[in-house]
């Protein structure tokens, strides 16, 4: 006789399979679409191709523009990650370790950035970038992405830093170690999980950003991969097979980066959940 826990496990497994299917189905259709003709994509988007034609993937890989778009995205995303980690970790360290008048108010004010969608600021952001002469440059994308990523980064960093042993800082302070030295020599080496977690979040968000590059970039030389994808869309015809092949290949770096840091993400998100 089966117990209630067995049925709960079956229901839980069934739910996970259904959710996984909704997540993996678009990815499957995207990857397979790069092997199909446009007619197959329209009639059987989720089916296995009648013939695996690697012509479209080959055309993308042999196109210098693809590698230029990929390089631009890698440069912008990496710069956004580095700036966010440096500024976010330093600011969060101050909030976690140094008590000063108005610290809670300032911290709450910074968290207001989590309440506003990126699209709501796109017009004033464009005007400001134009006024300071950064239009059509990498910095026009890097700086806003860094600014909008700081709220979440500071929140995660502060939560993690607050759980670090106070005795460690007290012992280092007695030995003459100041705040800056302690931050560099002790806090950052102990914070690999949260650094990786924030880095992955910022990288993936920056890698997939379409709206901001569309507004502030005009030259193909600085286009990111989402903008490069638009070259396969014509006025009357869209090459869906090449577009899907382009998207599949462009997602590989982000997926690899996520999988490489996966073990740190769980540790980073749960590291500050329970006070040790």
C-alpha positions as CSV (number, residue, x, y, z in Angstrom):
1,X,0.0,0.0,0.0
2,X,1.4,3.3,-1.0
3,X,1.7,6.0,1.6
4,X,0.7,9.7,1.2
5,X,4.4,10.7,0.9
6,X,4.7,8.6,-2.3
7,X,1.8,10.5,-4.0
8,X,3.3,13.8,-2.8
9,X,6.6,12.8,-4.5
10,X,4.8,11.8,-7.7
11,X,2.9,15.1,-7.7
12,X,6.1,17.1,-7.0
13,X,8.0,15.3,-9.8
14,X,5.1,15.8,-12.2
15,X,5.0,19.5,-11.5
16,X,8.8,19.8,-12.0
17,X,8.5,18.0,-15.3
18,X,5.7,20.3,-16.5
19,X,7.7,23.4,-15.4
20,X,10.9,22.1,-17.0
21,X,9.0,21.4,-20.2
22,X,7.8,25.0,-20.4
23,X,11.3,26.2,-19.9
24,X,13.1,23.8,-22.2
25,X,10.6,23.8,-25.1
26,X,11.5,27.2,-26.4
27,X,15.2,26.4,-26.1
28,X,14.7,23.1,-28.0
29,X,12.8,25.0,-30.7
30,X,15.5,27.6,-31.0
31,X,18.4,25.1,-31.3
32,X,16.5,22.8,-33.8
33,X,15.3,25.8,-35.8
34,X,18.8,26.5,-36.8
35,X,18.8,23.2,-38.7
36,X,15.5,23.7,-40.5
37,X,14.2,25.5,-43.5
38,X,11.8,28.3,-43.0
39,X,8.9,26.1,-44.2
40,X,9.7,23.5,-41.5
41,X,9.9,26.2,-38.8
42,X,6.4,27.5,-39.7
43,X,4.8,24.0,-39.9
44,X,6.7,22.0,-37.2
45,X,8.5,24.4,-34.9
46,X,9.1,21.8,-32.2
47,X,9.7,18.7,-34.3
48,X,13.0,17.2,-35.1
49,X,14.3,18.4,-38.5
50,X,13.9,16.2,-41.5
51,X,17.6,16.7,-42.3
52,X,20.1,18.4,-40.0
53,X,21.4,21.1,-42.3
54,X,24.5,22.8,-40.7
55,X,24.6,25.4,-43.4
56,X,23.0,28.1,-41.3
57,X,25.2,27.5,-38.3
58,X,28.2,27.4,-40.6
59,X,27.2,30.7,-42.2
60,X,26.9,32.4,-38.8
61,X,30.3,31.1,-37.6
62,X,32.0,32.2,-40.8
63,X,30.6,35.7,-40.6
64,X,33.1,38.2,-39.1
65,X,30.2,40.4,-38.0
66,X,29.0,37.6,-35.7
67,X,32.3,37.5,-33.8
68,X,32.4,41.4,-33.7
69,X,28.9,41.5,-32.1
70,X,29.9,38.7,-29.7
71,X,33.1,40.5,-28.8
72,X,31.2,43.8,-28.2
73,X,28.8,42.0,-25.9
74,X,31.6,40.3,-24.0
75,X,33.4,43.6,-23.5
76,X,30.3,45.4,-22.3
77,X,29.1,42.6,-20.1
78,X,32.6,42.0,-18.5
79,X,33.1,45.7,-17.9
80,X,29.6,46.0,-16.3
81,X,30.4,43.0,-14.1
82,X,33.8,44.4,-13.0
83,X,32.4,47.9,-12.2
84,X,29.3,46.5,-10.4
85,X,31.4,44.1,-8.2
86,X,33.9,46.9,-7.3
87,X,31.4,49.6,-6.5
88,X,28.7,47.4,-5.1
89,X,31.0,45.4,-2.8
90,X,32.7,48.5,-1.5
91,X,29.4,50.3,-0.8
92,X,27.9,47.2,0.8
93,X,30.9,46.8,3.0
94,X,30.4,50.3,4.4
95,X,26.8,49.7,5.1
96,X,27.5,46.3,6.8
97,X,30.6,47.3,8.9
98,X,30.5,51.0,9.5
99,X,27.6,52.7,11.4
100,X,27.1,56.4,10.6
101,X,24.2,58.8,10.8
102,X,21.6,58.2,8.1
103,X,23.1,54.9,6.9
104,X,19.8,53.0,7.1
105,X,18.0,55.8,5.2
106,X,20.7,55.9,2.5
107,X,20.6,52.1,2.2
108,X,16.9,52.2,1.8
109,X,17.1,55.0,-0.7
110,X,19.6,52.9,-2.8
111,X,17.2,50.0,-2.7
112,X,14.5,52.1,-4.4
113,X,16.2,51.3,-7.7
114,X,14.7,47.8,-7.4
115,X,11.2,49.2,-7.7
116,X,11.6,51.0,-11.1
117,X,11.8,49.1,-14.4
118,X,14.7,49.9,-16.6
119,X,12.4,51.0,-19.4
120,X,10.9,53.8,-17.3
121,X,14.2,55.7,-17.3
122,X,15.2,55.2,-21.0
123,X,14.2,58.7,-22.2
124,X,16.0,60.8,-19.6
125,X,18.9,58.3,-19.7
126,X,19.2,58.9,-23.5
127,X,19.1,62.7,-23.0
128,X,21.8,62.5,-20.3
129,X,24.1,60.2,-22.3
130,X,23.7,62.5,-25.4
131,X,24.5,65.6,-23.3
132,X,27.8,64.1,-22.0
133,X,28.8,62.9,-25.4
134,X,28.7,59.1,-24.9
135,X,26.2,58.2,-27.6
136,X,27.4,55.3,-29.8
137,X,30.2,54.2,-27.4
138,X,30.6,51.2,-25.2
139,X,30.3,53.5,-22.1
140,X,26.8,54.4,-23.1
141,X,25.8,50.9,-22.3
142,X,28.3,50.0,-19.6
143,X,27.6,52.9,-17.2
144,X,23.7,52.6,-17.1
145,X,23.8,48.9,-16.8
146,X,26.2,49.2,-13.9
147,X,24.1,51.9,-12.2
148,X,20.9,49.8,-12.5
149,X,22.6,46.7,-11.2
150,X,24.0,48.3,-8.1
151,X,20.7,48.1,-6.0
152,X,20.5,44.4,-6.2
153,X,24.3,44.0,-5.8
154,X,24.5,46.1,-2.7
155,X,21.5,44.3,-1.2
156,X,23.1,40.9,-1.7
157,X,26.6,42.0,-0.7
158,X,25.4,43.7,2.5
159,X,23.4,40.7,3.6
160,X,26.4,38.4,3.0
161,X,29.0,40.8,4.7
162,X,26.8,41.2,7.7
163,X,27.1,37.5,8.5
164,X,30.9,37.4,8.5
165,X,32.3,36.8,12.0
166,X,32.7,40.1,13.9
167,X,35.6,38.5,15.9
168,X,37.6,38.3,12.8
169,X,37.5,42.1,12.3
170,X,38.1,42.8,15.9
171,X,41.2,40.6,15.9
172,X,42.5,42.3,12.7
173,X,41.7,45.7,14.2
174,X,43.8,45.0,17.3
175,X,46.7,44.0,15.0
176,X,46.4,47.4,13.3
177,X,44.3,46.4,10.3
178,X,42.1,49.2,9.1
179,X,38.7,49.0,7.2
180,X,40.2,49.2,3.7
181,X,42.9,46.6,4.4
182,X,40.4,44.3,6.1
183,X,38.0,44.6,3.1
184,X,40.7,43.7,0.6
185,X,42.6,41.1,2.5
186,X,39.8,39.3,4.4
187,X,36.3,40.3,3.3
188,X,36.7,39.8,-0.5
189,X,38.6,36.4,-0.2
190,X,35.8,35.1,2.0
191,X,33.1,36.4,-0.3
192,X,33.7,34.3,-3.5
193,X,30.2,32.8,-3.5
194,X,28.4,36.2,-3.4
195,X,30.9,37.7,-5.9
196,X,30.1,34.9,-8.3
197,X,26.4,35.2,-7.7
198,X,26.3,38.9,-8.4
199,X,28.6,38.5,-11.3
200,X,26.4,36.0,-13.0
201,X,23.3,38.1,-12.5
202,X,24.9,41.2,-13.9
203,X,26.5,39.3,-16.8
204,X,23.4,37.6,-17.9
205,X,21.3,40.8,-17.6
206,X,23.9,42.8,-19.6
207,X,24.4,40.0,-22.2
208,X,20.7,39.9,-23.0
209,X,19.9,43.6,-22.8
210,X,18.3,44.8,-26.0
211,X,16.5,48.1,-25.3
212,X,19.5,50.2,-24.0
213,X,21.9,49.3,-26.9
214,X,19.0,49.8,-29.4
215,X,18.6,53.4,-28.1
216,X,22.2,54.5,-27.6
217,X,24.1,52.6,-30.3
218,X,24.0,53.5,-34.0
219,X,27.1,52.1,-35.6
220,X,27.4,48.4,-36.5
221,X,31.0,48.4,-35.2
222,X,29.7,48.7,-31.6
223,X,26.5,46.7,-31.9
224,X,25.9,43.9,-29.4
225,X,24.6,40.5,-30.4
226,X,20.9,41.3,-29.8
227,X,21.2,44.2,-32.3
228,X,23.2,42.0,-34.6
229,X,20.4,39.6,-34.7
230,X,18.2,42.2,-36.4
231,X,20.3,42.0,-39.6
232,X,18.4,38.8,-40.6
233,X,15.1,40.6,-40.5
234,X,14.2,42.2,-43.8
235,X,11.3,44.4,-44.8
236,X,9.4,41.5,-46.4
237,X,11.2,38.3,-45.4
238,X,12.8,37.1,-42.1
239,X,15.4,34.4,-42.3
240,X,14.2,32.6,-39.2
241,X,16.7,29.7,-39.6
242,X,19.7,32.0,-39.5
243,X,18.1,34.1,-36.8
244,X,17.6,31.0,-34.6
245,X,21.1,29.7,-35.3
246,X,22.5,33.2,-34.4
247,X,20.6,33.2,-31.1
248,X,21.7,29.7,-30.2
249,X,25.3,30.4,-30.7
250,X,25.1,33.8,-29.0
251,X,23.6,32.2,-25.9
252,X,26.5,29.7,-25.4
253,X,28.8,32.1,-23.6
254,X,26.1,33.1,-21.1
255,X,25.1,29.5,-20.5
256,X,28.7,28.4,-20.0
257,X,29.4,31.3,-17.6
258,X,26.3,30.4,-15.6
259,X,27.1,26.7,-15.4
260,X,30.7,27.4,-14.4
261,X,29.5,29.6,-11.4
262,X,26.4,27.5,-10.6
263,X,27.9,25.9,-7.4
264,X,28.7,29.4,-6.1
265,X,25.3,30.8,-6.8
266,X,23.4,28.7,-4.3
267,X,26.1,29.3,-1.6
268,X,26.0,33.0,-2.3
269,X,22.2,33.3,-2.1
270,X,22.0,31.2,1.1
271,X,25.2,32.4,2.7
272,X,23.5,35.3,4.3
273,X,20.1,33.7,4.9
274,X,21.0,32.1,8.2
275,X,23.1,33.9,10.8
276,X,26.1,31.8,11.8
